[in-house]
Amino acid sequence: MAPFRFSPQSLFRKFAPARAAKPLAKGLRRKQGFGFESLESRQMMAADMAEIVGTVRLDVQNDGNAANDTLVAGATVQLYRDNGNGTFDASDVAIGGVATTDAFGQYRFSGLGAGKYFAKLTLPSAYQTKSGGGLQEINITADESNGTIGQTIDDFESNQIAGAAPPLPSSDNSTKADPGVMGGERDLHVVLTEGTDIYSSVSLISGGGFLRLASGSMVKGNAKVVWDGQDNSATSLNPTGLGGLDFRSFNGNTMTGIVLKVGADHPNSVVKLKVYTNAGKWTEFTATVPETNGGAATAQLTFNFSGPASSSSGGGVDWSNVGAIELTFEGVTAVDGMVSLVGVIGLTTKTADFTAYERINLGDRVWNDANNNGTLDGSEQGIGNVKLNLFIDADNNNQFTPGVDTFVATTTTNGTGHYQFTDLLPGKYIVQVDAANFGAGQALEGLKPSSGVAADPDNGVDNDNNGALLAGQGVVSQGLSLIAANMTVDFGFFGFDLVLDKSIDQTSASPTETLDYTVRIVNDGPSTAMNVSFLDTLPDGVTYKSLTIDKAGISLTHSNGKITGNLGNMAAGEVIIIKIKVDVKANATGSLLNKAEVSAPNEEYTLNNKDEVEIPVIPKIDLAIDKIDSRDPVAPGEIFYYTVTVTNNGPSIATGVKVVDTLPASGVAYMSTSRALESHLGRELTYNLGTMAPGDVVTFTIYVQVDQGFSGTLLNEITVAGNEIEITYANNKDTEPTVVKVDPASLNGYVYVDKNNNGVKEAGEQPIAGVLMTLNGIDIFGTSVSRTTYTNASGYYSFDNLTPGTYNVLQTQPTKYKDGKDAVGNTFNQLGEMLIGQNGFLGLDMNDQDTADADSIQQITLNGGHAAKDYNFGELAVSTSKVDFIRPIFYR
């Protein structure tokens, strides 16, 4: 190389750009504006330089490890552009067609501008995503939509010069080891092809972030920059020196070409870019350097990987295996140019990967393990309406950890006991039979898991019990690893529910009454109850009588108030009826509590195994009362008594016994009683007999006197009552009639001539016939009585059939007789006994001047059956003479 006839520093100053750019630190790229493109290049830095790509992977293990994932071909992805509300909805517009993943699970949308996008995945039916995993939001900024710069080939930060000046031939070479340069070395080679002016030259100068190209107007030449690795040679090319670099992608972005930030002050400067894979495989691009103000590097040239290329060899360069790069400025003359960057350019690649998972089902059956062998036998039935929960074994300890393991889903068994959790992701799960199933009225009430150790749900064995009881958590399986469908997770439950109901028809009991108890025992299943025992405890207040049981071959025994026995085995749904007869004891009081219970080994729920009935003992009594009068009939005015007899015929003690005697409304007057009265109100006599034991008899008497003026029937009513329930009301009352008989009375006497005027009728004294006799008075009923009669030939008069009463008898003075002495006779009772004492009196003579008495006997009291006799009227005979015929007769 001929020596330079000028200072290198002057070249730097001479070719300094009109607008110097501030150098960037090594390793950083300067953001560039857009320039122009020639016919052989395309302007790539435009507003559609973004793409969205992604891969759909099948995470078979659900472990997040892509290394063991497989790829999903045939999935479809639709891209939507946000309508501006920031949310994916029906108003978002689909962009382009539907992309289908290829054999590598990949899809791509390119030529995208700035904006918010949504990628929506549709998987083949066998696959699923996690919640929300089928939609991806992708944001492309305005800057990203302009594309992205990839690998920097050279940023020209290091200082290096190569220049050639006349005389010809003239060339210059320079190598520069620089770690910031692709391949670690930059080679400069300048060849002068024309010119004789020793003051002109062609040069390449690197430094301060620029490669400066300078060519005098008097010379012409070629300037070349080569990146072929560290071969320490600028004249020989190593086409594989870069070691096979992959230019197709950078930091996840898709690279599409090589870009030059360039400019020249001459419109016809030609630049060539040649890229090698090896010596026989290369591609060359040719373009004209854009003319810029002062030749500043403000324009951009892009050489697309896809061409068009000006020439190539061996099918062109393999952009995934770049071995060397050669940049040549040809035939430069009178040109000042500048390059500030050589690098790879491409699309801004936004990645939206999707993870798919197999749709896996898990489940099988919950069944009644009737024989408790842990195996679902052919005749055993499923249990419906059982709630099951699914959890992720979050702590991976192979057992259920409450509060740690993650709840996934709930399902319920159908009528045949089958259940299924669908569309699950691969993972480790635990199935729980919810504790609520064992509550009152629930599907598993009274049941427990099949006996024995629960089988491993991963053992692949169907129809075996995989559940074990966990306190407070129901029944749970062990952890099961779910990679493919597992429809062998079964839960067996054994148990039965014996239900005893005891009843009695009566709502109360009375001493000596017979009671009938009914005991109904049923096995509500679902399993057979083995070796069932029965116990019935009778109340203390009863005596066992007999029992019956409707199950053949079963015998129950009674001893000391307890009925016991073994009912054998009871199949699900079997019912046993026991009937028990007892007699209530005579002295039973309070209430009668009968308890019964049934039991069998291994029963879980026993609250309904016992029942009891309690009925009150209501005392019942049969009080009887009898009342008898001492005489019947009786006469008015007579005193007689009633004898009252009260008997408690049982069966209970009678308390608060009271007797009420109601005297006749009229006709008698209470006199006395042999027993103290509680009260005497008007006609009612009340007696408090207090307490009477069964069989007790109380007797007392009541004395009364018949009214003088009463006749007829006396009706005396008496009742008895106690506090207890009366058995027979008919004998609680007695009515005693007593007839008051009024025997007729009579009154008689004589009218006679009392010869000796002694007032006594004596033998031989002459009767006076035809004398008018008058009887008047008031009978016992208050009736006025007036009767007349005449004396007969014997001088006898008689008033018969008189109603008892008080009477007067009057004589009409017979003519021709002088009034003699009258006599009050005697009164005799029904028995013919003469009553003591005078009955009646002679009427008063109201005129003592005449010769006549009053001729009356007054106030004669006649009782029934009494006879008043010899109420006589004596008269005096008179003598007559001739003178009597001529003068009046005077009586004295």
Residue, then its C-alpha position, 0 to 999 in steps of 0.5 A: m500500500a502506498p503511503f498516505r500523503f495526508s494525515p489520517q486525522s485530517l480525513f476524519r475531519k474532512f469526512a465528518p458528517a454535517r450533523a454529528a450524532k452522539p456515540l452510544a455505548k458499546g452493545l447498544r443500538r441507535k434508534q433510526g428513522f426511515g429512509f428510502e429503498s431502491l428497486e432492489s430493496r424494500q423499506m421494512m421499517a413501516a407501520d405493519m412490521a409486527e407479528i404475533v406468533g405462538t405455539v400450542r403445547l399439550d402439557v401432558q403431565n400438567d407440570g409446566n415442564a415444556a420438555n415433556d410437552t407434546l405439540v398440538a396440531g390442528a388447533t385454530v386461532q382467531l385474532y381480534r382487534d380491540n374495539g377500544n374498550g379494552t375488553f374482549d367482546a363480540s364487538d371486537v373485529a376479527i383480523g385476517g383468517v383463522a390460523t391453524t397450528d402446523a405439525f409443530g403446533q405453531y401459528r402466525f399472524s403478520g403485518l400487524g400495526a399498533g393496537k391491542y389484540f386478542a388471540k382466541l384459541t379453539l382446540p380439538s375436542a379432546y383438549q381443554t385449557k385452564s380457565g381463561g387460558g384460551l384467550q391471550e391479550i397482545n399489545i403492540t406499541a407504535d414503536e413495535s409496529n415499526g419493526t425491530i433491530g436484531q443483531t448488530i453487525d458493526d456499530f463502527e465505534s472502534n477507530q480504523i483507517a484504510g486508504a489508497a492514493p495514486p500512483l496506481p496500482s494502489s490499495d490499502n488493507s486494515t484488520k481491527a480486532d473488536p469484540g463489538v464487531m460481529g465475528g470479533e474482527r473488521d476487515l477494511h480493503v480499499v483499491l484505487t482503480e483510476g486517478t493520478d492526482i496524488y492529492s486525491s484518495v479513496s478511504l474508509i475510516s471507522g470511528g465514533g460510531f460511523l464508517r466514513l467513505a471518502s473519494g476525491s474527484m480526481v480518483k476512482g476506486n472500490a472500498k470493502v468491509v468484510w466480517d468473516g471472523q478473526d482471520n487477521s486478513a483483509t485480503s482473503l475471505n473466510p466464507t465460514g469464519l462467522g461460524g454459522l450464525d442464525f440471522r432468522s431470529f433475534n430475542g424472539n423476534t423474526m428477522t427479515g433482512i439486513v439494514l444499513k444506516v447510510g447516506a451519500d452526497h452523490p446520487n449514483s454510489v453503488v453498494k453491494l452486500k454479499v452474504y455467505t454460508n460457504a464459498g459455494k453458497w451465497t447471495e448478493f444484493t446490489a443497491t444505490v446509496p441514497e443521496t443525503n444532505g452532506g452524505a450524512a447516514t440518515a437514510q436506510l437500506t434494507f436487504n430482505f432475506s427473501g430477496p430479490a437478490s442480484s445474484s446467488s450461488g448454491g441456491g443462495v445463502d442459508w440465513s440460519n447459517v451465515g458464515a461471512i458478510e461482505l459490504t462493497f462500495e464500487g466505483v466511488t469517485a467524488v463521493d463523501g458517504m457515511v454508514s452508521l450501522v450495519g445490522v439485522i432488521g425484522l419484525t417485532t414478534k409478539t408471542a402468544d403461546f397456549t397450553a392445552y391439556e387433555r380432558i380427563n374424567l374421574g369417577d365411578r360409583v358409591w355403593n351399598d356394601a351390604n356384606n361389608n367385604g369392600t367389593l362391589d358385588g353383583s347384587e349390591q346397589g348404588i347409593g344416589n344423591v351422595k355429594l362428592n368433592l374433588f381436591i388437588d393434592a396441593d402439598n403432594n402428601n398423598q392424603f387429604t389436608p384440610g385447608v391446604d388442598t385446593f377445592v376443584a369441583t363438586t358433583t352428586t351421584n345419580g340414582t345408580g350411585h355413579y358420579q363423574f368429574t369431567d374435563l379435569l387437568p392432569g394432576k394429583y387429586i383427592v376425592q372426598v365424600d362430603a361429611a354432610n352426607f352423613g347428617a340427619g336425613q342425608a344419603l349416607e346417614g347411619l353408614k360408614p366406609s366398608s371395613g378394611v384398608a382402603a385400596d389405592p385409587d391408582n391401582g387400576v382395580d375397579n369395584d374396590n373401596n377406595g375411601a377411608l374415614l377422616a375425622g370431621q372430613g367425611v370419607v376421602s381417597q388417597g392421592l391419585s395421579l391423573i394422567a389419563a381417565n380413571m373411572t375406577v374410584d369407588f366408595g363402599f358404605f356399610g350400614f343399616d338403620l334400625v328404627l323402633d317405634k313404640s305406641i299405645d292406643q290409649t291416651s291415659a290409663s286407669p287402675t285395673e285397666t288392660l293396656d295394649y302396647t305396639v312395638r314396630i321395628v324396621n331396618d331402613g337399610p341399606s344393609t342387613a342388620m345382624n344379630v338384632s337384640f330387643l329390650d322392653t322395660l315395662p312401667d312399675g305400675v303395670t303387671y305383664k300379661s302377654l305378648t305376640i310377635d309376627k316373626a316366626g321362630i323368635s321367642l321373647t321372655h319376660s322377667n321382672g318387668k323386662i321383655t328381652g330377646n334376639l330378633g335374629n337378622m333383619a334384612a333391609g326393609e324388614v319389619i317386625i311387630i311386637k304387641i304387649k298386653v299389661d294390666v294397670k295395677a290398682n294402686a298405680t299413680g302418676s304416669l306409666l313410662n314404657k321404654a323399648e330399644v333395639s340394637a345390633p353390632n356395627e350400627e352407626y346411627t342409633l338415635n332412632n333405636k329407642d322409643e318410649v311412650e308415657i301416659p298418665v294414670i288417671p284415677k277412676i272411681d265408682l261412687a255409689i249412693d243409696k238413700i232410704d226413708s225410715r217410713d213410707p207412707v208418712a203422715p203430715g206433721e210426722i217426723f221421719y229420717y233418711t238413711v244415706t249410704v255412700t260406697n267407693n267401688g274403686p278402683s281408685i281412691a276417691t278424694g274430695v268426696k261430697v254429698v249433696d242432699t236436696l230436700p223436697a221443695s215443700g212438705v218437710a222441714y230439716m230437723s237434724t243429721s247424724r253427720a256434720l254438715e259442710s253447708h246448709l243452703g236452702r234446701e241443699l245439705t252438703y256433706n264433705l266425706g273427704t277421702m274414701a279408699p276403694g271399698d269404703v262405706v259411709t252411712f249417716t241419717i237425715y231427720v225431717q218433719v212433714d208439714q202438717g198441711f202436706s199430702g202427696t209424695l215427698l221427693n228427696e234427691i241426693t248425689v255424690a261426686g269426687n275429684e276423680i273420673e267417675i266410671t258409672y254415673a248412674n249410681n252417683k244419684d238416688t231419689e227417694p220418694t216418700v208418700v204423705k198419706v192423709d187418712p180421712a178423719s171423722l167426727n160424730g156424736y149424739v143429740y139426746v135428752d139429758k134427763n139428769n142434765n149432767g152432760v153425759k149421755e147415759a143409758g135410757e136417755q132419749p135420743i132426739a132425731g132430725v136435728l140439723m148439724t152443721l160442720n165448718g172449718i179449714d182443712i189442712f190444705g186451707t180449704s174452707v169446709s162446710r157440711t150438714t147432716y141430721t141426727n138419725a133416729s138414735g140421735y146420732y150424727s156423723f161427719d165422715n171422710l173429713t180431710p184433716g183440719t180444724y173444725n167446728v160443729l154446730q147444732t140447730q136447737p131442736t124445738k120444744y127442748k130446752d138447751g142442756k149441757d153439751a160435751v167435748g168428746n174424745t179423739f182416737n188415732q188410727l190405732g184406736e188409741m185415745l189421744i190425751g187432752q181435750n180436743g176442742f171447746l164449747g162455743l161461748d154463749m153470746n147471750d146469757q139472757d136466753t135459755a140456750d147455750a151456744d150449741s157449738i163445739q169449736q176448734i176440733t183438730l182432726n189429723g189423718g185417721h183421727a176419729a172425734k167421738d161423742y161430741n154430744f149435745g144434751e137437751l132438756a125436755v119441757s112439760t106442757s099445760k093448758v096455760d102453755f097454750i095461752r102464753p109463750i114458752f120461755y126456755r132456760 
